[in-house]
Amino acid sequence: MAGVSEDIGGDAAEIDVDGVNGTSVAADGSTARPYPTVHAAQAAARKLAAGGYEGRIVVRIRPGTYALPEPLRLGSADTGGGRCAVEYCGDASGGGELPVLSGGVEIAGWEPWRDGIWRAAVPAGVRPRTLYADGARIAKARLPAVGYYETGHAEPGGERDGIRVGELPADHADAFEAAARNCAGMQAFVWPGEGEWNWFSETIPVREASAETGRIVFARPSTWGIGGGSRYFLQGSLAFLREPGQFHFDDTAGMLYYRPVLGKPLAQRVIAPALHRIVEIAGDGEGRPVSGIVLRGLELVHTDFYDDYRIVSDEEAANTEPDVQRNGLIYVRDAEDVKVEGCRLRLAGSSGVLLDRRALHVELTRNAIEHVGHHGIYAVGYAPGEGDFQDPAAANLNKRHLIADNEIVHGGELVGHGAGIQLYQCGGCDIAHNRIAHMPRYGISMKGVRQGAMPPSLWGIPVTWDNHYDFLFARDNVIRYNDISDVMTDSQDGGLIESWGVGLGNRIHGNRLHHSGIRFSFGFGIYLDDASDGFTVTHNVLDHLYGANTGKLWMAIFAKGIGSVIANNLIVDNTDAVNAIGTQEMVGEANRDLVIERNLVSNSGRMFCFVNWSPERLARADRNLYWNGGAPRIVSGELPSPAVSLAENPAWGFDYDWESWLSVSGGRFEANSLVADPLFAAGEEGGYKLQPDSPAYRLGWEDIDWSLIGPRHRRQENSYESP
């Protein structure tokens, strides 16, 4: 039976797994006779826990690929009802090679079909909605092969029922006509939002299509109306398999068609995903959470996507997705004190990690998360009013997570609004020292529900202004020292760090947001969207943000909401920025009592934009330093009389000279601010250090320590400083 070992860090019962040399004959989990599968080792670990063992149980998995027939489900049976701490870890003697837990099956039996397309039968029960080859995702055959079409004008009253196809190039029209003859499996990937909003995407099954009328009818209504000019593409038809690097799966025949970029699939390892989760960590329901589970040094890969992806579960839900879509390579619910560290999570149909509803104090540290279909890390608590709770305090059950030193790149490959880290109704988290890049929407996002969108009562309690924050659990989060770049690559009206309808006490400190563009429409750097109240935004660096194609970087920092403090931020070399800092009251959510002070703005557009102005907008604004090659400060937006505009602003409203704004605001602000060269001693490569005689220091500027930004790659246990 399992032995006791000290070489893994303290006394523990150790159970070995070896998928290469292990055998089911006489296996006992010892080093000499390891189990051949992870599930066999789990059965032995559960038997040990059920027998009364108390302490650590370590399942040590040697390098190799382990194709799982079902998810590894860890719960109270694994911990002996809480007596044991259970760890699944890679074998440290593997020379850095991690054991791979795969949710897919390798496809063999390829035969040439036609036009460079190969095909192979897929095992029964496997219905791949995404595909992987040689460690990369293969796209579904789609029309167009890259990019989007734009919808024609919708029929009145039918904005959610389907879309109208505009004029297509001749070869595209031929492919659409062929596909329309049999719509089985066809889907529309679309950005609902009346042609203007590009906030969230859906993948909707097609019920019927007509090449003659250009009308596509959905199998179910889209969440929002789809007006003319909405972006979309079609996928899921063999007629669309026209370009290399794409695939099609014929559900009826169980046949996979694949057009490799180069060569033959015979020389590739093609994997069809069969699972939606690799590891599930779940307790026995409310009040009976599982705790003390650790995943360390594992690689988890190959999960599937869906036939139908919806933005929300129903029209009345508050940003909550259907349960069938709540998946990740690692799924956690009804659990606490869970650790995932030093793992590689990649090639996912959905998210890398999903913390669902009840999850307390989960530590996600030093992981590499890449090429995922949805979010890198997704923590989603109970929506306001969801669940059977007596009051909001009882429902606040997704909180106090540590998410630190992770590399999260290439997310949202199947869901257009994918983010590096997404918190919904989740609070008290420390999100620190992560690197996030290559996301179609946000880098880090926090969401809840704005007060104006809440129903009259929640959990039987009337909602008032005085108590509405009680229902908002995305509060007291600390977003610090993260490195975020190249996000917002395929959406608009968002930001690298974003919030909407959240609670109080959130802090955004010491992050670097850089080298990221707004590709179309408009967007922002730090975006405190509607009802984002009580934020502290300090010591952040925003540099080399830009607009591309038709996109405009409207503001580097955009602050709606009440009572936020924006101080000591470096906004530099954003030469495409229309404005540095902006504000707006919208949808009846107040925008007032902001503090804007000690910020350094250099080569980053106009100083302020007030989309609309009210006397209570600012509580304090002073000691800011502005430099744009010696040009005077300009304020943009819409100011009341007696302000006289200079010209129309390229983003919103008009431009006004500084004195006009001071007159409108009664001369209450900016008395000690300066227009002056900040005197940088170094540029980006030197962290924008200032010369000792910089005028910024006279305004109270505090230097930003760039050495703290991004992953630290430290290996010591418990090495994280408190925020």
Helices and strands as residue ranges (DSSP letters): E 3-5, E 12-17, H 38-50, E 55-61, E 65-67, E 72-74, H 76-79, G 80-82, E 84-90, G 92-94, E 100-102, E 104-106, E 111-114, E 117-121, E 131-133, E 136-140, E 142-143, E 149-150, E 162-164, H 170-180, E 187-190, E 202-210, E 215-218, E 231-235, G 238-240, E 246-250, E 255-259, G 265-267, E 270-273, E 279-282, E 290-291, E 293-296, E 299-301, G 323-325, E 328-341, E 344-348, E 351-365, E 368-372, E 377-380, H 392-395, E 398-399, E 402-404, E 407-409, E 421-424, E 430-432, E 435-437, E 444-447, G 451-453, E 457-458, E 461-462, G 468-471, E 478-480, E 483-485, E 495-500, E 507-509, E 512-518, E 522-528, E 536-538, E 541-547, E 552-559, E 565-567, E 570-572, E 579-583, E 594-597, E 600-602, E 606-610, E 618-622, E 625-627, E 634-637, E 645-648, E 654-657, H 658-664, E 674-675, G 684-686, H 695-698, G 706-708
